[in-house]
Amino acid sequence: MPKTQAYFISAENVAKENARVGGDVHKVNVANVIELGELELRDVGPKDVYMRILAASGEHNIDHAAMADTVNIAEARGGKMYPGNSAVGEVLSVGSEVTKFKEGDVVITHCNGEPDEYGYPLRIWAYDQPDSIGWYSKEAVVEEWQLVKAPLDCGLNLWEIAALPLRAPTAYHLWRRGLGIYRIKVSREQKAILNVLGFGGGVSELFLQLAKAEGHNAFFCSGSPARREALESQGIVGIDQKQFNRFADKGDVKAFSKEVKKLTGGEGMHIVCDMLRGPVWPAGFAVAARQGVNVSAGWQLSQVIDYNSTIASVKQLTIDHTHYETPPGCDAATELYGRVFRPTVHSEIYAFEDLPRSFEEMHQNTQTGIPIIRVAKDLPESLKSRTD
Ligand SMILES: NC(=O)c1ccc[n+]([C@@H]2O[C@H](COP(=O)([O-])OP(=O)(O)OC[C@H]3O[C@@H](n4cnc5c(N)ncnc54)[C@H](OP(=O)(O)O)[C@@H]3O)[C@@H](O)[C@H]2O)c1
């Protein structure tokens, strides 16, 4: 059995940190919760791929796991979990029945841990899927169905490719759902160009890139000047969320509604992507156009929403919740790397040793884009020229 180094989160560390901050989750230092250890991987079975991880992106579920703010997932997983569900790797060897990959291939992962009868995930890999081991590790063994060939010629560099395996399929699914639902209500001949809004964050950025690529008006409401600037250079209109005090009270939401009316000729937003909830939710709800759709797969600032059902009925609004793409949907999203998806990457590429710090900085919301962790010091020949 191969041995590797892998980061883990233990219920013990979660409890220790919780005790240190006296139960105040706002004071939790995520870096104190995630720990590097030695892990024995399973033997490579006939359908398995053995790979070394080259780079991985920081994902928010680590934050949720460390804070135990949704569920105490480390505890639910028997006291310990190995996170990491978005990575680029190089195949070291394959099992006897593997047909899609061979030694030396560069691959990306998806995190659909267990598809339901329609392909949508019942559980997420390296989060709540039992026995799943994640990819914040030097090496990993995964089944062939969980990998996609990396689109090395898509025009993105290695770090940009590493930013996408989880966020791009999420955005792709949200977009096809939001647009599909809207089109049940309003046909293309009735309204060809839609107003589409997303609130800060990597998934929303990609969602807006899809909308823009299909000819719609896209608006990015974020508190980060660096992220707004990156999207503005792609023709996506930036709205400074801090100008509206991150919607701290009703007056801020009203002012935001007024601004959106101005930006959209009084019409409002036909599709809104809200991955954050919390104070962002009433703002997204308020600016919805008639027949509007509000899509989400997130819960960063709160898990519970409420709304005026009468207003929603009168405006014929639809609130939709998704989780993650099907494996074929992940393949389709990968086709759009570089053509549509051009992620903003945080200015520092973190070393493997600095992974805990990268998560604390993500928690503090001080990063200028999606955080990437370089796991392998030596890269395959095909990637050496693709790091800047
Ligand atoms: N179900 C799924 O498949 C799935 C997949 C990916 C993510 N998610 C969830 O979606 C959420 C966002 O993930 P992401 O990957 O898009 O995020 P991300 O790239 O890590 O960005 C997080 C964003 O949160 C915003 N933020 C942080 N604190 C805030 C505050 N106090 N008020 C307003 N905005 C704040 C920041 O926006 P500013 O630019 O405004 O500062 C930041 O850009 C997370 O909860 C994550 O777990 C779910």
The ligand as a MOL file (V3000), in Angstrom:
LIG
                    3D

  0  0  0     0  0            999 V3000
M  V30 BEGIN CTAB
M  V30 COUNTS 48 52 0 0 0
M  V30 BEGIN ATOM
M  V30 1 N -22.5820 23.1450 -3.5040 0
M  V30 2 C -21.5130 23.3790 -4.2210 0
M  V30 3 O -21.2720 22.6700 -5.1740 0
M  V30 4 C -20.6460 24.5370 -3.9170 0
M  V30 5 C -19.5200 24.7020 -4.7010 0
M  V30 6 C -18.6810 25.7900 -4.4460 0
M  V30 7 C -18.9910 26.6450 -3.4190 0
M  V30 8 N -20.0880 26.4330 -2.6330 0 CHG=1
M  V30 9 C -20.3820 27.3670 -1.5260 0
M  V30 10 O -20.5870 28.6700 -2.0580 0
M  V30 11 C -20.0190 29.6520 -1.1970 0
M  V30 12 C -19.0640 30.5480 -1.9990 0
M  V30 13 O -18.0470 29.7670 -2.5680 0
M  V30 14 P -17.0550 30.3300 -3.6850 0
M  V30 15 O -16.1250 29.2160 -3.9780 0
M  V30 16 O -17.8170 30.9470 -4.7860 0 CHG=-1
M  V30 17 O -16.3590 31.5100 -2.8830 0
M  V30 18 P -14.8980 32.1430 -2.9360 0
M  V30 19 O -14.3460 32.1870 -4.3160 0
M  V30 20 O -14.0340 31.5390 -1.9210 0
M  V30 21 O -15.2690 33.6020 -2.4810 0
M  V30 22 C -15.9370 33.8510 -1.2880 0
M  V30 23 C -16.5890 35.2000 -1.3980 0
M  V30 24 O -17.3660 35.4030 -0.2590 0
M  V30 25 C -17.5800 36.7940 -0.1370 0
M  V30 26 N -17.6630 37.1710 1.2660 0
M  V30 27 C -16.8720 36.8030 2.2700 0
M  V30 28 N -17.2950 37.3620 3.4110 0
M  V30 29 C -18.3580 38.1260 3.0850 0
M  V30 30 C -19.2370 38.9610 3.8210 0
M  V30 31 N -19.1130 39.1140 5.1350 0
M  V30 32 N -20.2350 39.5870 3.1720 0
M  V30 33 C -20.3730 39.4410 1.8390 0
M  V30 34 N -19.5700 38.6610 1.0980 0
M  V30 35 C -18.5920 38.0140 1.7140 0
M  V30 36 C -16.3780 37.4750 -0.7640 0
M  V30 37 O -16.9110 38.3460 -1.7130 0
M  V30 38 P -16.3730 39.8320 -1.9080 0
M  V30 39 O -15.7000 39.7630 -3.2370 0
M  V30 40 O -17.6360 40.6300 -1.9210 0
M  V30 41 O -15.4740 40.1880 -0.7610 0
M  V30 42 C -15.5880 36.3450 -1.4230 0
M  V30 43 O -15.2110 36.6410 -2.7240 0
M  V30 44 C -19.3830 28.8630 -0.0460 0
M  V30 45 O -20.2990 28.7920 1.0250 0
M  V30 46 C -19.1850 27.4770 -0.5970 0
M  V30 47 O -19.2060 26.4780 0.3600 0
M  V30 48 C -20.9140 25.4150 -2.8790 0
M  V30 END ATOM
M  V30 BEGIN BOND
M  V30 1 1 1 2
M  V30 2 2 2 3
M  V30 3 1 2 4
M  V30 4 1 4 5
M  V30 5 2 4 48
M  V30 6 2 5 6
M  V30 7 1 6 7
M  V30 8 2 7 8
M  V30 9 1 8 9
M  V30 10 1 8 48
M  V30 11 1 9 10
M  V30 12 1 9 46
M  V30 13 1 10 11
M  V30 14 1 11 12
M  V30 15 1 11 44
M  V30 16 1 12 13
M  V30 17 1 13 14
M  V30 18 2 14 15
M  V30 19 1 14 16
M  V30 20 1 14 17
M  V30 21 1 17 18
M  V30 22 2 18 19
M  V30 23 1 18 20
M  V30 24 1 18 21
M  V30 25 1 21 22
M  V30 26 1 22 23
M  V30 27 1 23 24
M  V30 28 1 23 42
M  V30 29 1 24 25
M  V30 30 1 25 26
M  V30 31 1 25 36
M  V30 32 1 26 27
M  V30 33 1 26 35
M  V30 34 2 27 28
M  V30 35 1 28 29
M  V30 36 1 29 30
M  V30 37 2 29 35
M  V30 38 1 30 31
M  V30 39 2 30 32
M  V30 40 1 32 33
M  V30 41 2 33 34
M  V30 42 1 34 35
M  V30 43 1 36 37
M  V30 44 1 36 42
M  V30 45 1 37 38
M  V30 46 2 38 39
M  V30 47 1 38 40
M  V30 48 1 38 41
M  V30 49 1 42 43
M  V30 50 1 44 45
M  V30 51 1 44 46
M  V30 52 1 46 47
M  V30 END BOND
M  V30 END CTAB
M  END
